[in-house]
């Protein structure tokens, strides 16, 4: 996945609860930030609650982002048996036309193969997260004393050598002891780093990092009055400068 605007900033388009009309809100966010960001991330939960209008917004976001040559990541964390994943892959890549998707490896990497057939797409495999109890499973060690999150990184690196698609990792940074081990096991894979800011993730300078901010930007809608687009753009500029300065493309 080729990032846009020489930027490692990814804005998670998590629509705040205070938004009544989702379409004009999303149009304004895209207009304010599309020349700053490296990518946008869609979590379907924030749109499907709006019914048909929310589903149509997937197409709107992809169309406008691609017009600005900004890639879109569909953050659904899919993970099911192969024949079901085939349908999910058709939906995100053929119907929506997004550039990347997040998946859950709990069912095994062989079940994820339907997502990994297209050389023009990126598949981010969930390795670790920044939730307060995410350590409950991702820190669990195997007989060889390797944490589960690190084993996922090892398997992702090996899979990346065998499939057409680009494989990446979702890597949380709340528990920084995993960061070094994960990056050492998969030094060339792109890393989607969520949970920064509001969720407790800490900013770390890692190779190939794509830094995801959601509420830090999106909640300015409810906190800033009528000039929220200006403040949202200023915040995006600040975060973009931080990510670019730390690790230039």
DAURTA-V436582 format. One record per pair of residues at least 4 apart in sequence whose ideal C-beta (glycine too) atoms are under 6 Angstrom apart, sorted by the first residue. I is the first residue (numbers start at 1). J is the second residue. D is the distance in Angstrom with one decimal. If there is no record, write none. Layout:
BEGIN
i/j/d
I/J/D
I/J/D
END
This chain:
BEGIN
i/j/d
1/71/5.2
1/99/5.2
1/100/5.1
1/122/4.0
3/38/3.6
3/39/5.9
4/38/5.5
4/69/5.4
4/70/4.3
6/249/5.4
7/37/5.7
7/38/3.9
7/240/5.2
8/38/5.3
8/210/5.6
8/211/5.6
8/243/4.0
9/37/5.2
9/38/5.5
9/211/5.9
9/239/5.4
9/240/4.4
9/243/5.2
10/38/6.0
10/39/4.4
10/41/5.4
10/210/5.2
10/212/4.6
11/33/6.0
11/37/5.3
11/40/5.6
11/217/5.8
12/41/4.5
12/212/5.4
12/214/3.3
13/40/5.8
13/42/5.7
14/43/6.0
14/46/4.9
14/214/4.3
14/218/5.4
15/19/5.1
15/22/5.7
15/46/4.6
16/218/5.7
16/219/5.6
16/221/5.4
16/222/5.5
18/222/4.3
19/25/4.8
22/50/5.2
22/57/6.0
26/57/5.8
28/229/5.3
30/34/5.2
30/64/5.0
32/229/4.5
32/232/5.4
32/233/4.5
33/37/5.4
33/236/4.8
34/68/4.2
34/70/5.7
36/236/4.9
36/240/5.2
39/71/4.8
39/73/5.7
40/65/5.3
40/72/5.2
41/73/4.5
41/75/5.1
41/212/6.0
42/74/5.4
43/75/4.6
44/48/5.3
44/76/5.6
47/54/3.6
47/57/5.2
48/54/5.3
50/54/3.3
58/96/5.4
61/65/5.8
62/66/5.9
62/72/5.3
62/96/5.9
62/97/5.5
65/70/4.3
65/72/5.0
71/99/3.8
72/98/4.6
72/99/5.6
73/100/4.3
74/92/4.9
74/98/4.4
74/101/4.9
75/102/4.8
77/102/4.9
77/104/4.8
77/126/5.8
78/88/4.7
78/103/5.0
79/103/5.8
79/104/3.1
79/106/5.5
79/107/5.1
80/84/4.0
80/85/5.3
81/111/5.9
82/111/5.1
85/114/4.4
86/114/4.3
89/93/5.7
89/114/4.5
89/115/4.8
90/94/4.8
91/95/4.9
92/96/5.3
92/98/5.4
92/101/4.9
93/121/5.8
100/122/3.9
102/124/4.7
102/170/5.7
103/112/5.3
103/115/5.8
103/123/5.9
103/125/5.7
104/126/5.0
105/109/6.0
105/125/5.2
105/152/5.5
107/111/4.3
109/155/5.6
109/159/5.4
115/123/4.8
116/123/5.5
116/163/4.0
116/165/4.3
117/164/5.9
118/165/5.7
119/164/4.0
121/165/5.1
122/166/4.4
122/168/5.6
123/165/5.2
123/167/5.6
124/168/4.4
124/170/5.0
124/192/4.7
125/156/4.9
125/169/5.7
126/170/4.7
127/149/4.9
127/152/4.4
127/153/5.3
127/169/4.5
127/170/5.9
127/171/5.3
128/138/4.6
128/149/4.1
128/171/5.5
128/172/4.6
128/178/5.4
129/134/4.2
129/172/4.2
130/172/3.6
130/174/3.7
130/195/3.0
130/199/5.0
130/200/5.6
130/201/3.9
134/138/5.7
135/139/4.4
135/175/5.6
138/148/5.5
138/149/4.0
139/147/5.2
140/148/4.9
141/145/5.1
141/147/5.5
142/146/5.1
146/150/5.2
146/151/5.0
149/178/5.3
150/181/4.7
150/182/5.7
150/185/5.7
153/169/5.8
153/182/4.7
153/185/4.4
153/186/4.3
154/185/4.8
156/167/5.1
156/169/5.7
156/186/5.8
157/186/4.2
159/163/5.9
159/167/5.6
160/167/4.0
168/189/5.2
168/190/3.8
169/189/5.5
169/191/5.4
170/192/4.9
171/182/5.6
171/191/4.9
171/193/5.7
172/195/5.2
172/201/5.7
173/179/5.8
173/193/5.9
173/201/4.6
173/202/5.1
173/204/5.1
174/200/4.9
174/201/5.1
178/182/5.5
179/204/5.6
183/206/5.3
190/208/4.8
191/206/5.9
191/208/5.4
191/209/5.1
192/210/5.1
193/209/5.4
193/211/5.4
194/212/4.3
195/199/3.6
195/201/3.5
196/201/4.5
196/213/5.5
197/213/5.8
197/216/3.8
198/215/4.1
205/246/4.4
205/247/5.7
211/243/4.7
213/217/5.4
213/239/5.5
214/218/5.7
215/219/4.7
217/232/5.7
217/235/5.2
217/236/6.0
219/223/5.9
220/224/4.8
220/228/5.1
220/231/5.0
220/232/4.8
221/228/4.9
224/228/4.1
224/231/4.4
228/232/5.8
236/240/5.9
241/245/5.9
END
